[in-house]
Amino acid sequence: MVHDLRAMLRWAAGRNAQPSAAIFDSATRPSTPESGHRAGYDGYKRRKGSEIHLAVDTLGEVLAVLVTPANAQDREQVEALAAAVQEATGSAVELAFVDQGYTGEQPAADAAKHGIRLEVVKLEEAKRGFVLLPRRWVVERSFAWAARFRRLAKDYERLPEVVAGLHFVAFVSLMLHRLVTTVAQSP
């Protein structure tokens, strides 16, 4: 159902039904006693919890979700994420925009196994504070959309599959709302 909603929203936006580009990123969610047995410590963010790896299309619609302990490296998840993206899109995605956490030869090779080329998006010059990165803001916006659902603010679940499923439920709700709004505005 998620794939059909995404295709209809892409069609309404004047895009092809299947995306040719994706954006990968991850976010750490704090753990709770229920999820503590599988939580890891993210030293960069100084937080114990689970990491949500998200792949979205260029409109911000979910393609794949993967849940790991927070101490799992982003670059180690590229192969599983790329495989899930290609399964969801029928191998239509050719390019994935990523941040510097996905640099290196191994992530590029893992993505290439599934026909995806990784493009690292970074700023040319160092800046202080928050800076909006081209293309990457779309996935950050998708994380913000998901954060509006209280159940996704922390990792309350025992199984990582349930966390991933709840993300799909949240995005289905968001896509349905957007589709109804789009249809209501059309003449």
C-alpha positions as CSV (number, residue, x, y, z in Angstrom):
1,M,0.0,0.0,0.0
2,V,2.9,2.4,0.8
3,H,4.3,1.9,-2.7
4,D,0.9,2.6,-4.4
5,L,0.4,5.8,-2.3
6,R,3.9,6.9,-3.2
7,A,3.3,6.3,-6.9
8,M,0.1,8.3,-6.8
9,L,1.7,11.2,-5.0
10,R,4.6,11.2,-7.5
11,W,2.1,11.1,-10.4
12,A,0.2,14.1,-8.8
13,A,3.5,16.0,-8.5
14,G,4.2,15.3,-12.2
15,R,7.0,12.8,-11.6
16,N,7.6,9.2,-12.7
17,A,5.8,6.6,-10.6
18,Q,9.1,5.1,-9.5
19,P,12.0,7.3,-8.3
20,S,15.4,7.2,-9.9
21,A,17.1,8.8,-6.9
22,A,17.0,8.2,-3.2
23,I,18.4,9.8,-0.1
24,F,19.9,7.8,2.8
25,D,20.3,9.0,6.4
26,S,20.0,7.8,10.0
27,A,18.8,9.1,13.3
28,T,19.3,7.9,16.8
29,R,16.2,7.4,19.1
30,P,16.7,7.0,22.8
31,S,16.0,3.6,24.3
32,T,13.6,2.6,27.0
33,P,13.6,-0.4,29.3
34,E,11.6,-2.4,26.7
35,S,14.2,-1.8,24.0
36,G,17.3,-1.6,26.2
37,H,18.4,-5.2,25.5
38,R,19.1,-4.4,21.9
39,A,20.2,-0.7,22.3
40,G,23.7,0.4,21.5
41,Y,25.7,3.5,22.5
42,D,26.2,6.2,19.9
43,G,29.5,7.9,20.9
44,Y,29.1,10.8,18.5
45,K,25.6,11.8,19.8
46,R,26.4,10.5,23.3
47,R,23.1,8.6,23.5
48,K,22.1,5.0,24.1
49,G,19.4,3.8,21.8
50,S,18.5,2.5,18.4
51,E,19.4,3.9,15.0
52,I,16.7,4.4,12.4
53,H,18.2,4.2,8.9
54,L,15.8,5.8,6.4
55,A,15.8,5.8,2.6
56,V,13.4,8.3,1.0
57,D,12.7,9.5,-2.6
58,T,13.4,13.1,-3.6
59,L,9.8,14.1,-2.4
60,G,10.5,12.7,1.1
61,E,8.3,9.6,0.8
62,V,9.6,6.5,2.5
63,L,11.3,3.8,0.5
64,A,12.9,1.7,3.2
65,V,13.5,1.6,7.0
66,L,16.1,-0.4,8.8
67,V,16.5,-0.4,12.6
68,T,19.9,-1.2,14.3
69,P,21.6,-0.6,17.6
70,A,22.9,3.0,17.8
71,N,26.6,1.8,17.7
72,A,26.2,0.3,14.2
73,Q,28.0,2.3,11.6
74,D,26.0,3.9,8.8
75,R,28.3,2.6,6.1
76,E,27.7,-1.0,7.3
77,Q,24.0,-0.7,6.5
78,V,24.3,0.5,2.9
79,E,23.9,-3.0,1.4
80,A,20.7,-3.9,3.3
81,L,19.3,-0.4,2.7
82,A,20.1,-0.5,-1.0
83,A,18.6,-4.0,-1.4
84,A,15.4,-2.8,0.3
85,V,15.2,0.3,-1.9
86,Q,15.6,-1.7,-5.1
87,E,13.0,-4.2,-3.9
88,A,10.5,-1.4,-3.2
89,T,11.1,0.4,-6.5
90,G,11.6,-2.5,-8.8
91,S,15.3,-1.6,-9.3
92,A,14.5,1.9,-10.5
93,V,16.9,3.8,-8.2
94,E,20.2,4.6,-9.8
95,L,21.6,7.3,-7.4
96,A,21.5,7.8,-3.7
97,F,22.5,11.1,-2.0
98,V,24.2,10.4,1.4
99,D,26.1,12.4,4.0
100,Q,29.8,11.9,5.0
101,G,28.9,8.9,7.3
102,Y,28.6,6.8,4.1
103,T,32.0,7.6,2.6
104,G,34.5,4.9,1.7
105,E,35.1,2.2,-0.9
106,Q,33.0,-0.5,0.8
107,P,29.7,1.4,1.0
108,A,30.1,2.4,-2.6
109,A,30.8,-1.2,-3.6
110,D,27.8,-2.4,-1.5
111,A,25.5,0.0,-3.2
112,A,26.9,-0.8,-6.6
113,K,26.0,-4.5,-6.1
114,H,22.4,-3.3,-6.3
115,G,22.9,-0.8,-9.1
116,I,23.0,2.3,-7.0
117,R,25.7,5.0,-7.2
118,L,26.4,6.9,-3.9
119,E,26.9,10.6,-4.1
120,V,28.2,12.2,-0.9
121,V,26.7,15.7,-0.4
122,K,28.9,18.1,1.6
123,L,29.7,21.8,1.8
124,E,32.7,23.2,-0.1
125,E,33.7,25.4,2.8
126,A,33.5,25.0,6.6
127,K,30.6,26.9,8.2
128,R,29.6,27.3,11.8
129,G,26.1,26.3,13.1
130,F,23.3,24.7,11.2
131,V,23.7,24.7,7.4
132,L,21.1,23.3,5.0
133,L,22.7,20.8,2.6
134,P,21.4,20.4,-0.9
135,R,19.2,17.3,-1.4
136,R,19.9,16.1,2.2
137,W,17.3,18.4,3.8
138,V,14.6,16.2,2.3
139,V,15.4,13.2,4.5
140,E,15.8,15.5,7.5
141,R,12.3,16.8,6.9
142,S,11.1,13.2,6.7
143,F,12.6,12.5,10.1
144,A,10.8,15.6,11.4
145,W,7.5,14.4,10.0
146,A,8.0,11.0,11.7
147,A,8.9,12.8,15.0
148,R,5.4,14.3,15.1
149,F,4.2,10.8,16.0
150,R,4.8,10.4,19.8
151,R,5.3,6.6,19.5
152,L,8.3,7.3,17.3
153,A,10.0,9.8,19.6
154,K,11.7,7.0,21.6
155,D,12.2,3.4,20.9
156,Y,9.5,1.8,23.0
157,E,9.4,-1.6,21.2
158,R,11.0,-4.9,22.0
159,L,11.5,-5.9,18.3
160,P,13.2,-3.7,15.6
161,E,10.7,-4.9,13.0
162,V,7.9,-3.3,15.0
163,V,9.8,0.0,15.1
164,A,10.2,-0.2,11.3
165,G,6.5,-1.1,10.9
166,L,5.4,1.9,13.0
167,H,7.5,4.2,10.7
168,F,5.6,2.8,7.7
169,V,2.3,3.4,9.4
170,A,3.3,7.0,10.2
171,F,4.3,7.6,6.6
172,V,1.1,6.0,5.3
173,S,-0.9,8.4,7.4
174,L,1.2,11.4,6.1
175,M,0.9,10.2,2.5
176,L,-2.9,9.7,2.8
177,H,-3.3,13.3,4.2
178,R,-1.2,14.7,1.4
179,L,-3.1,12.7,-1.2
180,V,-6.5,13.9,0.1
181,T,-5.2,17.5,0.2
182,T,-3.9,17.2,-3.4
183,V,-7.2,15.7,-4.7
184,A,-9.2,18.4,-2.8
185,Q,-7.2,21.2,-4.4
186,S,-7.4,19.8,-8.0
187,P,-10.1,21.4,-10.2
